[in-house]
Amino acid sequence: MKVFVIAGEPSGDALGQSVMAGLRELAPDVTFQGIGGPLMESEGLRSQFDMAELSLMGLVEILPKYLHLKRRIAQTAEAVLASEADVLLTIDSPDFCLRVAKAVRAKSTIKTVHYVAPSVWAWRPGRAAKMAAYVDHVLALLPFEPPYMTQAGMGCDFVGHPISTHPRATQAEVQSFRRQHRITGPTVLALPGSRASEIRRLSPIFADALRRVMSEIDGVQIIVPVAGNVASLAHQAMEDWPGRPIIIPPAFDERSQTEKRAAFAAADVALAASGTVSIELAAARTPMVIAYDMAWISRTIMQRMLQTDTVTLVNLVSESRVVPEFIGKNCRADAIADSLLATLQNPDAQNHALDLTMDRLGQGGENPGLRAARAIMRLL
């Protein structure tokens, strides 16, 4: 069996690794071609170009790279056709992946599976109907997403969120982490994003919010895990941050993944960019404050199209609104600092929503990568 697989950012790379391992378990003769990062490469993929080229988000961020991305879309579609793959598996990154899928469908009948349902429940609900013309099946991470896809004419399976099966840090690992870094006071985990545009925009806001927190509480320690594709930029951005943040290197191997899990669990509160990281924090049972902003044009367009009153996955999955979020024009350092201070004073307020989220995402069930692989095999 031949699979052409495409992922465009670190979260997609992790999903790709898991489903590739699942497919190899079910079909040992499977071969892979495509685009991915280091995790997918560890499963045998030789990426056709650097996945970091696709890690863009927002109209203003994409426009300068539009012609280059257009060439990459055409090149990738031709590579899919030349591969004679049995299935095209596209993972998230819809601005790139779905354009490739559309170009491939125009010239072939290769089955197409898209992993991670588009957030049509949040904005641009018409995307599902457009997808149905060139996507056969969707693999959903969230339990409420399949009806949106099936109503549009595609097959869809809820396969669970991969974070729900990740190991949790033990108390011994947390204590070891705190000893290693000489942490004796309150800790704030800062996560300003995994894209260059996010770090540039959010880092100054996060720094100002954290400066205020540190001025009101003695001994606060900042912990910052960084993503591999933006590690250098993150280091530069944090030169202006208050105190001396503990920087956790990219989690590429088991040792660094253990350290990252310990860092998440050791934190008293997290300040994070909106996205999948809120699920990682829920798994670690770490209360959080979510903040996000983008270029003015992108922000204005998205706010007008938004279909929900929250973008935080924990709030959505738990059907609560306990996680405070500061999005767009509300992404201000003073308001974020107030919320961080309030969360530090009442850290248990989010516990029920965090536990309910993980339960609904499949914690304790079969590995989502294997479930995704089974769904692909059924389609074929």
C-alpha positions in Angstrom: 0.0 0.0 0.0 1.3 3.5 -1.0 0.4 6.5 1.1 1.3 10.1 0.1 1.1 12.1 3.4 1.4 15.9 3.9 1.8 17.8 7.2 2.7 21.5 7.5 3.4 22.2 11.1 4.6 20.6 14.3 1.2 19.5 15.5 0.5 17.9 12.1 3.9 16.2 12.3 2.9 14.5 15.5 -0.4 13.4 14.1 1.4 12.1 11.0 3.9 10.1 13.0 1.1 8.4 15.0 -1.1 7.5 12.0 2.0 6.3 10.0 2.9 4.0 12.9 -0.8 2.8 13.0 -0.8 2.0 9.3 2.5 0.2 9.5 1.0 -2.0 12.3 -2.1 -2.8 10.1 -0.3 -3.1 6.8 3.5 -3.9 7.3 4.2 -3.4 3.6 3.0 0.2 3.5 5.3 2.8 2.0 5.2 6.6 2.5 6.0 9.6 0.4 5.3 13.3 1.1 6.1 16.2 3.3 6.6 16.2 7.1 8.8 17.0 9.9 11.3 15.1 12.2 8.7 13.0 13.8 7.3 11.7 10.5 10.8 11.3 9.2 11.5 9.0 12.2 8.8 6.7 10.7 10.7 6.5 7.4 9.4 9.6 5.5 11.9 11.6 3.4 10.2 15.0 3.2 10.2 16.6 -0.2 11.0 20.0 1.3 11.2 21.6 4.7 7.8 21.5 6.4 8.6 24.9 8.0 7.8 26.5 4.6 4.1 25.8 5.3 3.9 27.0 8.9 2.0 30.2 8.1 -1.3 31.5 9.4 -3.4 34.6 8.7 -4.0 36.6 5.5 -1.2 39.1 6.0 1.3 36.4 6.8 0.4 34.3 3.8 0.3 37.0 1.1 4.0 37.7 0.9 4.7 34.0 0.3 1.7 33.4 -2.0 3.6 32.8 -5.2 6.0 30.5 -3.6 3.2 28.5 -1.9 1.4 28.3 -5.2 4.4 26.8 -6.8 4.8 24.3 -4.0 1.1 23.4 -4.3 1.6 22.6 -8.0 4.8 20.7 -7.3 3.2 18.7 -4.5 0.1 17.8 -6.6 2.3 16.5 -9.4 4.3 14.5 -6.9 1.1 12.9 -5.6 0.0 12.0 -9.1 3.5 10.6 -10.0 3.5 8.5 -6.8 0.5 6.4 -7.9 -0.5 6.4 -4.2 -3.5 4.5 -3.0 -4.5 7.3 -0.7 -3.6 11.0 -0.2 -3.5 11.8 3.5 -3.5 15.5 4.2 -3.0 16.6 7.8 -4.3 20.0 9.0 -2.7 23.1 7.3 -5.8 23.5 5.1 -4.6 26.5 3.1 -1.9 24.3 1.6 -3.2 20.7 2.0 -6.7 21.2 0.6 -5.5 23.1 -2.4 -3.2 20.1 -3.1 -6.2 17.8 -2.7 -8.3 19.8 -5.1 -5.5 19.9 -7.8 -5.1 16.1 -7.4 -8.8 15.4 -7.7 -9.0 17.4 -10.9 -6.7 14.8 -12.5 -7.2 11.5 -10.7 -9.5 9.5 -8.5 -7.0 8.9 -5.7 -8.8 8.6 -2.4 -8.3 11.6 -0.2 -8.4 11.6 3.6 -8.1 14.9 5.6 -6.9 14.5 9.2 -8.3 17.2 11.5 -11.7 18.5 10.6 -11.7 22.2 9.7 -13.2 24.4 12.4 -16.5 25.0 10.5 -18.2 25.2 13.9 -16.1 28.3 14.6 -15.9 30.2 11.3 -16.5 29.8 7.5 -19.1 27.0 7.8 -19.2 26.8 4.0 -15.8 25.2 3.9 -17.2 21.7 4.5 -19.4 21.7 1.4 -16.5 22.9 -0.7 -14.2 20.2 0.7 -16.7 17.5 -0.2 -15.9 17.9 -3.9 -12.3 16.6 -3.4 -12.1 15.0 0.0 -13.6 11.5 0.6 -13.2 11.1 4.3 -12.3 13.2 7.4 -10.6 12.1 10.6 -11.9 14.3 13.5 -10.1 15.1 16.7 -13.1 16.5 18.5 -16.3 14.5 19.4 -18.8 17.1 18.1 -17.3 17.5 14.6 -18.5 14.4 12.6 -22.1 15.7 12.0 -20.7 18.8 10.3 -18.7 16.7 7.9 -21.3 14.1 7.1 -24.0 16.7 6.5 -21.6 18.1 3.8 -21.4 14.7 2.1 -18.1 13.3 3.4 -17.4 10.3 5.6 -16.1 11.1 9.0 -14.7 9.3 12.0 -14.0 10.8 15.5 -10.7 9.1 16.2 -9.9 10.8 19.5 -7.2 13.4 20.2 -3.6 12.0 20.3 -2.8 14.0 23.4 -5.4 11.9 25.3 -3.0 8.9 25.2 0.3 10.7 25.9 1.9 9.6 29.2 1.6 12.0 32.1 4.5 13.3 34.1 5.0 11.4 37.4 5.3 13.3 40.7 8.9 12.1 40.8 9.6 13.7 37.4 8.0 16.9 38.4 10.0 17.1 41.6 13.2 16.3 39.7 12.4 19.0 37.2 11.9 21.6 40.0 15.2 20.5 41.7 17.2 20.6 38.5 16.1 24.1 37.8 16.1 25.3 41.4 12.5 26.3 41.4 11.2 27.2 44.8 8.4 29.6 44.1 5.3 30.0 41.8 5.8 29.0 38.2 4.2 30.4 35.0 4.5 28.4 31.8 4.6 30.7 28.8 3.7 29.3 25.4 3.7 32.1 22.7 3.1 29.8 19.8 4.9 27.5 17.3 4.8 29.9 14.3 7.3 32.7 13.7 4.4 35.2 13.1 2.8 34.2 16.5 6.1 34.6 18.4 6.8 38.0 16.9 3.3 39.3 17.7 2.7 37.7 21.1 6.1 37.8 22.7 6.1 41.5 23.6 2.5 41.2 25.0 3.4 38.1 27.0 6.6 39.8 28.3 4.6 42.8 29.6 2.0 40.6 31.2 4.6 38.5 33.0 6.5 41.6 34.1 3.4 42.8 35.9 2.8 39.3 37.5 6.4 39.3 38.7 6.1 42.7 40.2 3.2 41.6 42.3 4.4 38.1 43.4 7.9 37.5 44.6 9.9 34.6 43.3 7.9 33.8 40.2 9.8 31.6 37.7 8.9 31.6 34.0 9.2 28.4 32.0 9.2 28.5 28.2 9.2 25.3 26.1 10.1 26.1 22.5 9.2 24.4 19.2 12.1 23.2 17.1 11.1 25.1 13.9 11.2 28.5 15.8 13.7 27.8 18.6 16.2 30.4 17.4 13.6 33.1 17.0 12.1 32.3 20.4 15.5 32.7 22.1 15.9 36.1 20.5 12.4 37.2 21.5 12.9 36.3 25.1 16.0 38.5 25.5 13.6 41.3 26.5 11.5 39.1 28.9 11.6 39.7 32.6 13.8 37.6 34.9 15.6 34.7 33.4 13.1 32.3 31.8 13.9 28.6 31.9 14.0 27.5 28.3 12.9 24.0 27.5 14.5 22.7 24.3 12.4 21.1 21.5 11.0 17.7 22.4 12.5 15.5 19.7 13.5 12.5 21.8 12.1 10.6 24.8 14.3 12.5 27.3 13.3 15.9 26.0 9.6 14.9 25.8 9.8 13.8 29.5 11.3 17.1 30.4 8.5 19.0 28.5 5.8 16.9 30.3 7.4 17.7 33.6 7.5 21.4 32.8 3.8 21.4 31.9 2.9 19.6 35.1 5.2 21.7 37.3 3.6 25.0 36.3 1.1 26.6 38.6 -0.5 28.4 35.6 0.1 28.7 31.9 -0.2 31.7 29.5 -0.6 30.2 26.1 -1.4 31.1 22.5 -4.7 29.7 21.3 -4.5 26.2 19.8 -3.8 22.6 20.5 -1.6 23.4 23.4 -4.7 24.0 25.6 -5.3 20.2 25.3 -1.7 19.5 26.4 -2.3 21.7 29.4 -5.6 19.9 30.2 -3.7 16.6 30.1 -1.2 18.0 32.6 -4.1 19.4 34.7 -2.5 22.9 34.5 -4.9 25.9 34.7 -4.4 28.3 31.8 -5.0 31.7 30.4 -5.3 31.9 26.6 -4.2 34.9 24.5 -4.0 35.4 20.8 -3.7 38.1 18.2 -2.9 38.4 14.5 -2.5 41.2 11.9 -5.3 43.7 11.9 -6.7 42.7 8.5 -6.7 39.0 9.4 -8.2 39.7 12.8 -11.0 41.9 11.3 -12.0 39.3 8.7 -12.0 36.4 11.2 -13.9 38.3 13.9 -16.7 39.1 11.4 -16.9 35.4 10.4 -16.6 33.9 13.9 -19.5 31.5 14.8 -18.7 30.9 18.4 -18.1 32.9 21.6 -14.9 31.0 22.4 -11.9 29.6 20.5 -10.4 27.7 23.4 -10.7 23.9 22.9 -11.0 23.1 26.6 -14.0 25.5 26.7 -15.6 23.9 23.6 -15.1 20.3 24.5 -16.1 20.7 28.1 -19.0 22.9 27.1 -17.9 25.5 29.7 -16.3 28.9 29.6 -14.0 28.6 32.6 -10.7 29.2 30.7 -10.2 32.9 30.3 -9.2 34.0 26.8 -8.0 37.3 25.4 -8.4 37.3 21.6 -7.8 40.0 19.0 -8.3 43.5 20.4 -8.7 42.1 23.9 -5.2 40.6 23.8 -3.8 43.3 26.2 -1.0 42.7 28.7 -2.9 44.4 31.6 -6.0 42.3 31.2 -3.9 39.1 30.7 -1.9 39.9 33.9 -5.0 40.4 35.9 -6.3 37.0 34.8 -3.0 35.2 35.5 -3.0 36.7 39.0 -6.6 35.6 39.6 -5.9 32.1 38.3 -2.9 31.8 40.6 -5.2 32.7 43.6 -7.8 30.1 42.6 -6.0 27.3 40.6 -8.6 24.6 41.1 -11.4 26.5 39.4 -10.7 24.8 36.0 -10.1 21.3 37.3 -13.5 19.8 36.4 -13.4 21.3 32.8 -9.8 19.9 32.3 -10.8 16.4 33.4 -14.0 16.4 31.4 -12.1 17.5 28.3 -9.7 14.7 28.5 -12.4 12.1 29.1 -14.4 13.3 26.0 -11.2 13.3 23.9 -10.7 9.5 24.5 -8.4 9.3 27.5 -7.9 5.7 28.4 -9.0 4.4 24.9 -7.3 3.1 21.9 -4.4 5.1 20.4 -5.9 7.7 18.0 -3.2 7.0 15.4 -4.3 3.4 15.2 -8.0 4.4 15.1 -7.2 6.8 12.3 -5.3 4.1 10.5 -8.3 1.7 10.8 -10.6 4.4 9.3 -8.2 4.8 6.3 -8.0 1.0 5.8 -11.9 0.8 5.8 -12.0 3.5 3.2 -9.6 1.6 1.0 
